[in-house]
Amino acid sequence: MNKVLIVIDAQEDFTRGALRNEEAIKALPIIHNLVEYASKNNMQIIYTKDTHNDTYLDTQEGKNLPIPHCIDNTAGWRLCPEVEVNNTKVIYKQTFGYLHWDFIRQVANADEIWLCGFCTDICVSANFQTLKAALPEIPIVIIEDACAGVTPELHDAAIKVMKSCQAKILKFNELNI
């Protein structure tokens, strides 16, 4: 089976940086295990990186979330070292989801897509919705315990919404790997 693992915004600013989140820190070992499994089993791994610049506060997002984060080439923009592996594709996105067709083409032949990362209620759900709209017949699995939302309540709400939109919601130990 041709599976693709997409790790959404597992960056320093979402864990230990500007938008520090204890739930995200707790999810890092699970994401590490997913990446390790995917790497050993020759699964395609794609990382997304939230990427902003010095004009972030002038953007719609910056006006609604006035905390500069993931500024290009800063320490907070970097992937968390515990989840990074070599020879993987990195997509730099400037907002919640990623709409470029090269991304969709890269996963269009997958039999299943696995999603994990941060923030469940913003970027994970936006990327899920984008992929589901573009590739409605490919099953998408959200690895619930490898995600973290802005708050636990928003994480749970996003999981419920994605499930209602036909995501398969599993915990890492339910993946049969």
N, C-alpha and C positions, 0 to 999 in steps of 0.2 A: 504494500500500500504506500502510495506517494503522499507523505504528510509534510506539512510546512509548519514550522514554529515561528511565530511573530512575537517578539518581545517589545512591548510598547513602553517607551520612555523610562527605562530602568536607569535613570540618571541620578547623579549625586544630589542635585537640588530637590528632587522628589523624595529623597531618603534622609540624608544627613545635612542638607544645605538649606537654602532660602525657604523652602516649603517643607521642612523636616516633618517626617511622618513615621511614627512608631510602627504602625501597621505595615507600611512599606518596608521598613527595616526587617520586620519579622518575615516578610514574604521573600526576601532575598535568597535565603538558603533553598527554598523550594524552586525558585527560578533557576538557581545554580544547578540543581538536580535535573531540571527539565533541559537546560542547555547542554549539560553533560550527556544526558541520554540522547538527545537529538544529534549531537556531534558524533558520538560513538556509533550511532545507527544511520549515519549519512543522510539525515534529514536536512532539508534546506532550512537555514536559520536566517531570519531577517530581523534587524533591530530598527526601531524608529527612534529618532532623537528630536525632542522638542528643541527648536532652534530659533532664538530671538536675537535681535541686535540692540544697539544703543537707543533706538527709537521705540522700544517696546511700550513704554508708558503712553505713547501717542496713539497706540492701536486700540481697537475695540476691546480686545482681551486685556490690554494693560489698563484701560480705564475701569474695567470691571474687576480685575485682579491686580491691584497696583503694587505688586511685589515683583520686582525684576528677578527673573529666574531663567536658567538655561540660556544665558547670553553666550553666543558663539565663542568658542575657544576659551571659556573660563573653566575653573575647576568644577563648578556646579553643572556645567553642560556635559561633562564627560560621563560615559557609561560607568556604572558601578563595577569595580574590578572583579567582584565575585561572580558576575554573570557574563562577562565578556569572553568570547573565544575568537581566535584568529580566523581569517578567511571567510568572513560572513559579510553579507550585504548590509549596509547601513543607509537608511533613508532619513534625510533631514527634512523635517516638516515645520512649517511656521505657525501652524494652528492645530486644532484638535485632531481632525482627520487628515487623511492624505488622499488626494483625488487624482493624482497623475496616473495615466494609463500604463506606464511602464511597470508600476507596482502591481497593478491588477494582472497584467500579462505574466508577471513572474510567478504568480500563484494560481493562474487559471487552469493549469493541468493537475493541480493537487486533487487527491481523493478526499483529503481532510485538512483543515487549517486549525491549528491550536493557537490561541491568544492568551497572553499573560502580560502583566505590567501595571503601570500607574498612569493615571488615576482611573479607577474603574468607571466612575461616574462621568468622566469627561473624555479623555483620550481613548481608553479601551473601548468604551461604548461607541464613540464616534467612528473609530476604525472598524468595529464590528458592523455597524450599520452600513458603512461604505462598501465593505466587502460583501455583505449579504445582498445589497442592492445590485452590485455588479455581477455577483456569482451566486445566484439564488439556489442552485442545486448542489453546491459544495457544502458539506456539513462543516460547521464551525463550532469548535469546542472552546469554551472559556474555562481555564483552569482557575477556579474560584480562589483557592488558597495561595495562588501565585499572583494575585492581584491585590491592590489596596486602593481604596477610594479616599477622597478628601476627609471623610469621616466614615466610621463603620456603618452608620445609618445610610449614607449615600451609596456606599459600596453595595449594601444589601438591596437597596432600591434599584440600582443599575443592573444587578444580577437578575432581579425579577423582570425588569423590562426586556433585557436581552433574551431571557428564557421565553418570554411571551412572543418574541420575534424569531423563534426557532433556533436559538443557540442551545447547544448541549452543554449543560453546566456540570462539571466534574471537579472533584478534588484530585490532587496529584496521585494519591494512592488508589484512585478509582480508574486510572488510565490503562490498567492491565499492561504495564511495561515491566 
